[in-house]
Amino acid sequence: MPRQLRVLIVEDDSNVLLGCEQALQLEGIATEGVSSAEQALKLVRSECPAVVISDIRLPGKDGISLLKELQEIDPELPVILITGHGDVSVAVQAMKSGAYDFIEKPFSPEFLVEVARRALDKRTLVLEIRALRAQLKSKGPLDARIIGMSHSMEHVRRMVSELADTNASLLIFGETGTGKELVARCLHDASARRDGNFVAINCGGLPETLVESELFGHEAGAFTGANKRRIGKIEYANGGTLFLDEIESMPISVQVKLLRVLQERTLERLGGNAPIPVDCRIVAATKEDLLAMSDAGRFRADLYYRLSVATVLLPPLRGRREDIPLLFEHFLMQASANHGRPAPEIGPAKMRQLMSHPWPGNVRELRNVADRCVLGIEAGFPPFCDGAGVAPLALPQAVEAFERSLIVDALRRHGGNLTQASQALQIPKTTLHDKMKKLNLVGQDALR
């Protein structure tokens, strides 16, 4: 266990102190023992431990006074109080004031270990969330918007950075809810076109009779009800970026006209004859295989090749589970600000449910779960409903997800150092490397 995840035991009875340390050490938990609150405070101020277990009755400062000072140093530090029979009411009051738990004498070694492990789990999660927040603050604007430390998301950010200042048309492929419009907006905001309009249109949300008018605009009298000239989305995006979501839904007849605009860089409004020059970048998004659709005659192959000068693949959330803690923390903070409520604490049990959920709605579903957690109505909804509503992961996928989360956590805690991570996981370095290759974790910037 890493040095920072040790348990500090404060007990003036040397026999009790020795017994507590031995019980924890036999279970692989690192400990450090002191006999007074004053000694404990010196250690905490210099190098904060993971958990503090303290007797209430101590020479000098008592355990309650120690609790108050520890909370001033770190309000999220778990403090477990050891109490005699007559001090139980005091310990209960201390828990209301922020103590993590209390243990009544006499207690068994097994009970001590159980309480300590629960506190260590909580502390590990707190420290990880702090590290993730620090990483978000230290990164640039793109890292703070396209969130994730997985290899696939690093690749997405790299693609956006490299392509932002070009005029190349871009095709974004990904399932519903993976963040295709977010990537398109980031591409626009990082480009020289950022001062122009970002115009988004969902091709699947418009009746076929309105698609042409929406895209190309129309002159007065072009059709029944066209009482005045209307500027279309392509013309409105002149100098900026046009985002065509669900491009696979665009009618073939409109695809022909869009291809002409891309080739000629001019358009004609419905009912008009004058060519209008346009200079906008086209970013399209789809959840379908457009090449397969073109082979089946349902999408124009020439338009596909014109749109896919560059392609960005957005992975489903189930394919980058190591990003779930960071994304969820980000959405919790957003939901807390939006709803004016404090972000709840997400314990290890809930985090395991988040990590093992199949996420059919991808990042959009994760954001909704964060909103429910802040509002306090998450019970009964996936993933906190004992599997109701969605099929649970098959055993191989669940094992892979759990293994991935353990490896990523170990690498993060040890700064990407393979030797230290393999020692923490208690597996040979070669085995760790093989597992990383299998899980597509090789090549991340965090590894060295």
N, C-alpha and C positions, 0 to 999 in steps of 0.2 A: 504494500500500500504506500502511495507517495507520502513524502514527509508532511505536506500540508494537510493530509487527511488523517490526522492523529487525534486521539481523545486525550484531553487534559483532565486528570482526576485530582480534585482538591479534597484532601482528607487528612486530619491531624492524627488519627489512629493508624499507626504504622502497619498493624496487622490487617486492618480493613483495606488500607491502600494497596498493600501487597496482593491481597486476595483479588481485588478488583482488577489490578493490572494483569495478573496471571490469567484470570478468566477471559479477558479480552484478547490478550496476546496469543492464547492457545487457539483462538478463532481467527488469527491473522490480522488483528486490529492493532495498529501501532498506538502506544500510549506514552504519556509522560505524567509523572506524579509529583505533586507539591503538597506541603502541609499547611499552607495558609493562603488566605485571599490575597494578601499583599504580594506573595510570590507569583500567584496566578496572574494578577494584573500586569506585572512586569513582563511575563511571557507572552500574554495576549497582545500587549502593545507592540512588542518587538516582532512577533510572528504568530498571527492569529491561528489557533488550532481549528479543527473541523467541529468539534463538540466539546463542551465543558460539562463534567459531572462533579458536583460539589455537595459536600455535607452542609446542612443548614447550620449546625453548631460548630463553630471554628474559633480558635483563639484570635483576638483582634477583631477585624471585620467579620461579620457572620455571612452565611450564604445568601441571605436576602440582600444585604448591602452589596455583595459581590455581583449578584444578578443585575441590580440597578446600574452599576458602573459598566458592566459588560454590555448592557443594552445601549449605553451611550457610545461605546466604542464601535459596536456592530449590532444593530437591532435585529438582524437576521441570524445571529449566532445561536444555535440551539444550546440551551442550558438545562441540564437535568439535575434536580435537587434530590439528595438523599436525606430522608427524614426519619426520626424516631416516631413512636406511636403518638406521643403528645404533640408533635409538630405537624400532624396531617392537615389541620385546618389552616395553618400558616402556609403550607405548601400549596394547598388548593387556591388560596388567595394569591400566591405568587404566580400560579399558572394563569390566573385572570390578568396578571400584570405582564405576562409575556414569557414565563418559563415554558420550556418545551414539554416537560413531563416531570413526575417525581416518582421516586422509588422508596417504598417504606421498608425499614429494617424489621426483621431480618429478611433478606431476599436471596434467591438462588442465583448461581452464576449464569444459568440459562436465561433467566429473566433480565439480568443486567445486559447480557449480550444482545438480546432481542430489542430492548429499548435503545441501546447504543446504535445498533444497525439501522433502525428506523430513522434515528436522528442523523446518522451519516448519509443515508439516502437523500434526506431532505437537504442537507448541507451541500452534497454533491450537485444537486440540481440548482440550488441557489448560486453556487460558484460558477456553474456552467452558463447560466443565464447572464450573470455579470460579465463573463468573458465574451459572450455573444454580443451584448450591448456595447462593450468596449470596441469590439471589432467593427460593428456598424458605424460607430462614431468616427473611427480612425480611417474608414474607407471613403472613397470619392463618391460623388453623386450617383454614378451609375451603379456602384455596389450597393448603395442604400435603396435603390429602386428595384433592380433585378436581384433579388435576395437569394443567396444560397452559396454554400462552399463546396458543393459537389463538382466533380469534374465537368459534368454536362453544363452546369450553369456558368462555370468559368468560361467554357467555350462560347456560350451565348453572349456573355459580356464582351469577350474578345471580338466576336464577329460584329457586334454593334459598334464597338470602338473603331474597328478597321473599315467598316462600310459607311459610317455616318457621313463623312464628307465627300462621298461619291454620289453620282446621280443614278447608280445602278438600280434597276427594279429589284424588288426583294419579295420572296415568297416565304411566309412563316407557316410552318406545319406543326399542328399539335391538337390534342384532344380539347373538347370544350372545357373551359375553366382553367387552362394552363397559363393564361396571361399573354395571349397573342397581341391584343391591343396595347397592353403596357409596353411590350417590346417595340411595337411600332412607334409609340409616343416617345420612348427613349431615343430611338433612332432619329426621329425628327428633332427633338430637343438638343441632341448632340451635333446636329448638322449645321451647315451654313444657312439652311432654310428655316432656322428656329424662329425668325421674326415673321415668317409667313404663316398662313393658316394650316392647322392640322385638321383635316376634314375626314371624318369617319362615316362610312355608310355600310349597313348590313344588307348585303345582297339578298339574303334569305328572308328578310323582314319586310320586303316590298312586293306588292302585287306586280305581276309581269307587265301590266299596262302602265305602271308608273315608273319602272326602272329607267327607261330611256329619258323621261322628263327629268328625273332626279339627277341623273348623271350628266346629261348634255344640255339641259335647260330647254326652253321653248320661246318662240315669238308669240306675240298676241295673235289670237285667232288660229293658232296651229291646230287646235282640236276643240271640241265642244267643252266649254268651261275655262279655256285659256284666255282670260280677259285681258291679261297684260303680260309683258315679257318677264321671264323668270330665268335667273342665272343658275346654271346647274352646278353640281358638286365639283366637277372637274375644273370648270372655269373659276369657281370660288377658291379652289386650292392652288390657283396660279401663284407661283413663287414659293409654295409650301409643299405639303405632303398630302396625298390622297390615300386613305386606308380603306381597302375593299375587303371587308370581312365576309366569310362564307362565300368566297368567289365561286365555289363549285355550284352555287345556286343560280348563277347568272344565266339567263336564257342565251341560247346559241346565237340568236339574231343580234343581241346586244354585245356578245363577245366579238363579233365581226367588227362592229363600230368601235369598240374599245381598242382593238388591235390597230385599227387605222389611226386612232389618236396617238397611240404609242409610237407608231412608225412615222407619221407625218408631223406630229406635234401641233396639230391644229384640230379644231372641231367645228361642227355646224350645229346650231340649235335646231330643235324640231321646228319645222315651218320656215326655216331661214336658209339662205344660200351663201352668205358671206362666211368664208373661213376665218376662224378666230384663233390666233396663236395662243398656245398654252405651254407653260413650263412648270410642270409639277412632277414630283416624284411619286411613282406608284408603288405602294406596299400592299400586297395581297395576303390574305390568310385563309387557310383551309384546314379542315379536319379529315378530308378525303384524299385518296391517292389520285391526283389529277392525271398522272400519266396513264394509270389504269383506266380512268374515265375516258381519256382521249382514245385509247385503244378500243373502247367499247362504243365510241362515237358520241359520247355524252359531254365532251369538253374538247375545244379546239386545240390540237397539238401545237399549232403555231403560236397561239396565245400563251399556252403553258411555257414554251421555251422563251418567249419574250418576257414573261413575268418572273421566271426562275433563273435570272442571271446569277443570283445568289440565293441560297436557301438556308433558313435557320430552323433547326429542329428543336421544338420545346418538349422535353420529356414529361410524361405524366408524373404526378406526385409520388405514386407508388414506386417509381423508378429512381427516386432520389430522396429516400426516406431520411438520410442524414441531414437534410435541410429542414425537416419538420420542426425541431425545437426552435431554430432561429426564426423561421417564418411565423410560427405560432406566437412567439414572444412579440414579434413586430405587430401582428394583428391584434393581440391583447392590448398593447399600448395605444394603438389607433382606436380600438373600441372603447377603451377607458376614457380617452379624450372626447370621443364623439358622444358618449352617453353620460358623461359626467359622473362616472362611478369608478371606484378603485379596481385595479386589475386583480383578480383573485389569484391565490397561490395554487399552482398546478403541481401536485405531488407526483412522486415516482409512479404510482399505480395508474394515474390518469395519463401520464406521459407514455407509459407502455401501451395503453389503449390507443393513443394517438399514433404511435409508431407502427402498430400492427393493423390498423384500419386500412381497407383497400382504397379508399378515397376515389370513388367513381366520379365525383364532381371536382376533383383535383384542387387547385389552390383556392378556387372560389368557394368550395365546400369548407375548406379549412378556415377561411375568413368568417363564414357563417357560424362555425362552431365557436370561434373566438368571441363573436358577438354574443352568442347564447351564454357563454361562460361568464362574461362581464355582467350580463343581465340576470344571471343566476337561474336560467331556465334550461340548462343543458341536459338535465336528467330526462331520460326517456327518448333522447335523440341519439343517433349514431355519432361518435363511436361509444357513447356512454349508456348504451341500452342493452348490454349483454347480447349483442349480435342481432337484435331485431332490426329489420329494415334492409339490411345488406348481408350478403353471404360472407362468412368469415374467411380469412385467408386459409388456403390449403397449408398443410403442415410444412412442405418444403419451402413455400414462400414465407411463412411465418418465421421459420428457423433462419432463413437468409436475411430477413429484415432485422431480426434480433442480433444476429452475428454482425451485420453491417453497422448497426448502431453502437455495439460494444467497441468495434475496431475504430470507428470514427471518433468516439469519445476518448479512447486511449490515445490516439494520435493527437487529438486536440490538446489533451492535458499535458502531453509530453512534447509539445511544440513540433510535432511531425517526426520526432526522432524514433526510427524503427527499432533500434536496440532497446531503448527504454520502454517503448510501447509493448514490445514482445515480452519483456520481463514482467510488466504489469499484468499482461494477459496470461502469463505463465505458459507460453508456447514458444517453440524455436523461431528465430528470426526468419528462417527460410519458409516455415509454415505460414507465418504472418504475410510474407511477401506473396506467396502463392494464393492465399485467400484474398488479398487485395486485388490481384490480377483477376481472379474469378468474379469479384464484386465490382470491377471497373473503378477501383479506387487508386490505381497507379497513375502518377503523372500530375497529381495536384500540387499546387505551389506550396502547400503546407508541409509536404514531405521533403525530407532531406537526409 
